[in-house]
Amino acid sequence: PASMTKASVLFISTVLVLAREVRPATSLSTQKTGVPPCFVFNGPLLRSSSFAASRFVRGQHANCRSRPSLSTVKCTQNDEWEQFVVDLQSGICKEAEAADGQSTFIIDRWDRGQGKGYGITRVLEGGSLWEKAACSVSVVKGELTKDRAAAMSSRGRDAKAGQSYSAAACSLVFHSASPMVPTFRADVRHFQIDGGAGWYGGGADLTPYYLFDEDAVAFHAFYKGICDKHDDKAYDEYKAWCDRYFFIPARNEHRGVGGIFFDDLQELPCGGDALPFVKEVALGFMPSYLPIADKRRDLPFTDEQRQWQLLRRGRYLEFNLLYDRGVRFGLDGQGRTESVMVSAPPLIAWKYNVVPEPGSEEEKLVSVLQKPKMWAA
């Protein structure tokens, strides 16, 4: 009958549209779309990172037990976190491009293959505000090496070599063009060993080249406000943790004026749920930093001050290569080297035995780096 013919045509047309938008399971569509393996219906387009159209038509979804709806999909907590970090990256880069006003981010989407994960590395170079800004998402799976398992066990985790793990993170490092604007580093991440409970890590910290006390106060006050909202004990603990972590023993100084840092977080010090806190920290990255960067971007500086910035960047790289757990984790043979090293400053300098002049702004900075201050009451 004519009515059945029309219905058949409509059904076939719908399947063809979906097939055109949904990539087969063997494609690198995660790499191309930057969407985690969970269907998202956004307006007229259905996007998927790893499911064939036929599986959708049959109403099957590998990560969600119920048949997906065209309007909403209930996914696992890992899927929701994955989507959160992907959206977070997009929002950060959009805001950063608007603030820079000169350069834009290149987007490098990569896939580890064999179901071991994917990533999206975005890099802005040669900007007016940032000489180099990198914001990366990585969603990876693998097996714990002996060294990784030992490091986790030393922190109280029940980890054994060969255990499967999954991790999803968004991280950023913004290296300023002007020495009057501090470098900003931040990240949030979730790590889970198969069969065990997952945990969160992250934080945000500031690395100035010339110290403006009011900027450090405002930055710390921002994150203290977030901490106090969720747990009035969190700021003191995470600020101290940040000071301990970003320390360069060989130089007997800290990398910057700190911020907050946390890891292995399943719950807050008061026992509250960690996830809302971690998300609010992540959404605060740009609001905590952009006002400071914008305030200082047009201040004049000399060639000598630029040289000081390059020397201090040398300290930044020393910490990353010698002490940073995330960099070492990524360079143990299972990471993607180019994406791990994207955090490195674009230009650095080392000079032998540099000692700031007494009473100078450079000495003021170093004295604070050697003895951290409590910036937020």
Secondary structure in CASP SS format (residue, H / E / C, confidence):
PFRMAT SS
TARGET T0000
AUTHOR 0000-0000-0000
METHOD secondary structure of the structure
MODEL  1
P C 1.00
A H 1.00
S H 1.00
M H 1.00
T H 1.00
K H 1.00
A H 1.00
S H 1.00
V H 1.00
L H 1.00
F H 1.00
I H 1.00
S H 1.00
T H 1.00
V H 1.00
L H 1.00
V H 1.00
L H 1.00
A H 1.00
R H 1.00
E H 1.00
V C 1.00
R C 1.00
P C 1.00
A C 1.00
T C 1.00
S C 1.00
L C 1.00
S H 1.00
T H 1.00
Q H 1.00
K H 1.00
T H 1.00
G C 1.00
V C 1.00
P C 1.00
P C 1.00
C C 1.00
F C 1.00
V E 1.00
F E 1.00
N E 1.00
G C 1.00
P C 1.00
L E 1.00
L E 1.00
R E 1.00
S C 1.00
S C 1.00
S C 1.00
F C 1.00
A C 1.00
A H 1.00
S H 1.00
R H 1.00
F H 1.00
V H 1.00
R C 1.00
G C 1.00
Q C 1.00
H C 1.00
A C 1.00
N C 1.00
C C 1.00
R C 1.00
S C 1.00
R C 1.00
P C 1.00
S C 1.00
L C 1.00
S C 1.00
T C 1.00
V C 1.00
K C 1.00
C C 1.00
T C 1.00
Q H 1.00
N H 1.00
D H 1.00
E H 1.00
W H 1.00
E H 1.00
Q H 1.00
F H 1.00
V H 1.00
V H 1.00
D H 1.00
L H 1.00
Q H 1.00
S H 1.00
G H 1.00
I H 1.00
C H 1.00
K H 1.00
E H 1.00
A H 1.00
E H 1.00
A H 1.00
A H 1.00
D H 1.00
G C 1.00
Q C 1.00
S C 1.00
T C 1.00
F C 1.00
I E 1.00
I E 1.00
D E 1.00
R E 1.00
W E 1.00
D E 1.00
R C 1.00
G C 1.00
Q C 1.00
G C 1.00
K C 1.00
G E 1.00
Y E 1.00
G E 1.00
I E 1.00
T E 1.00
R E 1.00
V E 1.00
L E 1.00
E E 1.00
G C 1.00
G C 1.00
S C 1.00
L C 1.00
W E 1.00
E E 1.00
K E 1.00
A E 1.00
A E 1.00
C E 1.00
S E 1.00
V E 1.00
S E 1.00
V E 1.00
V E 1.00
K E 1.00
G E 1.00
E E 1.00
L C 1.00
T C 1.00
K H 1.00
D H 1.00
R H 1.00
A H 1.00
A H 1.00
A H 1.00
M H 1.00
S H 1.00
S H 1.00
R C 1.00
G C 1.00
R C 1.00
D C 1.00
A C 1.00
K C 1.00
A C 1.00
G C 1.00
Q C 1.00
S E 1.00
Y E 1.00
S E 1.00
A E 1.00
A E 1.00
A E 1.00
C E 1.00
S E 1.00
L E 1.00
V E 1.00
F E 1.00
H E 1.00
S E 1.00
A C 1.00
S C 1.00
P C 1.00
M C 1.00
V C 1.00
P C 1.00
T E 1.00
F E 1.00
R E 1.00
A E 1.00
D E 1.00
V E 1.00
R E 1.00
H E 1.00
F E 1.00
Q E 1.00
I E 1.00
D C 1.00
G C 1.00
G C 1.00
A C 1.00
G C 1.00
W E 1.00
Y E 1.00
G E 1.00
G E 1.00
G E 1.00
A E 1.00
D E 1.00
L E 1.00
T E 1.00
P C 1.00
Y C 1.00
Y C 1.00
L C 1.00
F C 1.00
D H 1.00
E H 1.00
D H 1.00
A H 1.00
V H 1.00
A H 1.00
F H 1.00
H H 1.00
A H 1.00
F H 1.00
Y H 1.00
K H 1.00
G H 1.00
I H 1.00
C H 1.00
D H 1.00
K H 1.00
H H 1.00
D C 1.00
D C 1.00
K C 1.00
A H 1.00
Y H 1.00
D H 1.00
E H 1.00
Y H 1.00
K H 1.00
A H 1.00
W H 1.00
C H 1.00
D H 1.00
R H 1.00
Y H 1.00
F C 1.00
F E 1.00
I E 1.00
P C 1.00
A C 1.00
R C 1.00
N C 1.00
E E 1.00
H E 1.00
R C 1.00
G C 1.00
V C 1.00
G E 1.00
G E 1.00
I E 1.00
F E 1.00
F E 1.00
D E 1.00
D E 1.00
L E 1.00
Q C 1.00
E E 1.00
L C 1.00
P C 1.00
C C 1.00
G C 1.00
G C 1.00
D E 1.00
A H 1.00
L H 1.00
P H 1.00
F H 1.00
V H 1.00
K H 1.00
E H 1.00
V H 1.00
A H 1.00
L H 1.00
G C 1.00
F H 1.00
M H 1.00
P H 1.00
S H 1.00
Y H 1.00
L H 1.00
P H 1.00
I H 1.00
A H 1.00
D H 1.00
K H 1.00
R H 1.00
R C 1.00
D C 1.00
L C 1.00
P C 1.00
F C 1.00
T C 1.00
D H 1.00
E H 1.00
Q H 1.00
R H 1.00
Q H 1.00
W H 1.00
Q H 1.00
L H 1.00
L H 1.00
R H 1.00
R H 1.00
G H 1.00
R H 1.00
Y H 1.00
L H 1.00
E H 1.00
F H 1.00
N H 1.00
L H 1.00
L H 1.00
Y C 1.00
D C 1.00
R H 1.00
G H 1.00
V H 1.00
R H 1.00
F H 1.00
G H 1.00
L C 1.00
D C 1.00
G C 1.00
Q C 1.00
G C 1.00
R C 1.00
T H 1.00
E H 1.00
S H 1.00
V H 1.00
M H 1.00
V H 1.00
S H 1.00
A C 1.00
P C 1.00
P C 1.00
L C 1.00
I C 1.00
A C 1.00
W C 1.00
K C 1.00
Y C 1.00
N C 1.00
V C 1.00
V C 1.00
P C 1.00
E C 1.00
P C 1.00
G C 1.00
S C 1.00
E H 1.00
E H 1.00
E H 1.00
K H 1.00
L H 1.00
V H 1.00
S H 1.00
V H 1.00
L H 1.00
Q H 1.00
K C 1.00
P C 1.00
K C 1.00
M C 1.00
W C 1.00
A C 1.00
A C 1.00
END
